[in-house]
Amino acid sequence: MLSLAAVSAGYGSFRALFDVSLEVAAGEAVGVIGPNGAGKTTLMRVISGLIPLISGTMTMDGKPIAGLPAHRIIEHGIAHVPENRRLFPRLTVEENLRIGAYIPAARAHFSEQLSYVYDLFPRLKDRSDQLAGTMSGGEQAMVSIGRGLMCAPKLLLIDEPSLGLSPRLVKENFNIIRQINERGITVLLVEQNVHQTLAISHFGFVISKGRVATSGTPSELAGRSEVRDAYFG
């Protein structure tokens, strides 16, 4: 589905990714783990068109998407749930969800997708008129994931869903991500929480210092020294 080959990217003169190659197969949940500053969020921003490539290639369903603006990336079926939620705090829950369905193809199926999101997150349906900025961190995480689902993506990018949440809410949100994947949406998940990420992933990549240090199935990664080194030096 998604393929990156020798992708390098950064911010101005600062390079954050070096020759990163990875594959995400349709229907899978793929985890990207690594310490702070490893380049995980940069990777997500590159895929979603927020940061241009310096070099390398990127395709979705065999079609080149490198260099496309973010709104065109969404049209190819990729939605991005960003780090730190990035909600509109003075808009209601439903208004935030409606923003996620702004492309024409999504607007045509707004009611259907809204029902899908409310089925996943019944709490949001009960609070659809509440301002997003007045909700708890866990509820805001639900809104952020729900907004990403409103365009009926083929591939959902989720960046640090456990950030700032209690252990109970982290477990709850990871269970929701598993459900999303089981319902047929491919997931690329960036996280620092190794155990939770590998528990719901079919395949994983470890990023360290802007490079892919190793990759494999969760069972293969669990005992590798690269995973230990990426976190503890």
Rosetta blueprint (number, residue, H / E / L):
1 M L
2 L E
3 S E
4 L E
5 A E
6 A E
7 V E
8 S E
9 A E
10 G E
11 Y E
12 G L
13 S L
14 F E
15 R E
16 A E
17 L E
18 F E
19 D E
20 V E
21 S E
22 L E
23 E E
24 V E
25 A L
26 A L
27 G L
28 E L
29 A E
30 V E
31 G E
32 V E
33 I E
34 G L
35 P L
36 N L
37 G L
38 A L
39 G L
40 K H
41 T H
42 T H
43 L H
44 M H
45 R H
46 V H
47 I H
48 S L
49 G L
50 L L
51 I L
52 P L
53 L E
54 I E
55 S E
56 G E
57 T E
58 M E
59 T E
60 M E
61 D L
62 G L
63 K E
64 P E
65 I L
66 A L
67 G L
68 L L
69 P L
70 A H
71 H H
72 R H
73 I H
74 I H
75 E H
76 H L
77 G L
78 I E
79 A E
80 H E
81 V E
82 P L
83 E L
84 N L
85 R L
86 R L
87 L L
88 F L
89 P L
90 R L
91 L L
92 T E
93 V H
94 E H
95 E H
96 N H
97 L H
98 R H
99 I H
100 G L
101 A L
102 Y L
103 I L
104 P H
105 A H
106 A H
107 R H
108 A L
109 H L
110 F H
111 S H
112 E H
113 Q H
114 L H
115 S H
116 Y H
117 V H
118 Y H
119 D H
120 L H
121 F L
122 P H
123 R H
124 L H
125 K H
126 D H
127 R L
128 S L
129 D L
130 Q L
131 L E
132 A H
133 G H
134 T H
135 M L
136 S L
137 G H
138 G H
139 E H
140 Q H
141 A H
142 M H
143 V H
144 S H
145 I H
146 G H
147 R H
148 G H
149 L H
150 M L
151 C L
152 A L
153 P L
154 K L
155 L E
156 L E
157 L E
158 I E
159 D E
160 E L
161 P L
162 S L
163 L L
164 G L
165 L L
166 S L
167 P H
168 R H
169 L H
170 V H
171 K H
172 E H
173 N H
174 F H
175 N H
176 I H
177 I H
178 R H
179 Q H
180 I H
181 N H
182 E H
183 R L
184 G L
185 I L
186 T E
187 V E
188 L E
189 L E
190 V E
191 E E
192 Q L
193 N L
194 V H
195 H H
196 Q H
197 T H
198 L H
199 A H
200 I H
201 S L
202 H L
203 F E
204 G E
205 F E
206 V E
207 I E
208 S E
209 K L
210 G L
211 R E
212 V E
213 A E
214 T E
215 S E
216 G E
217 T L
218 P H
219 S H
220 E H
221 L H
222 A H
223 G L
224 R L
225 S H
226 E H
227 V H
228 R H
229 D H
230 A H
231 Y H
232 F H
233 G L
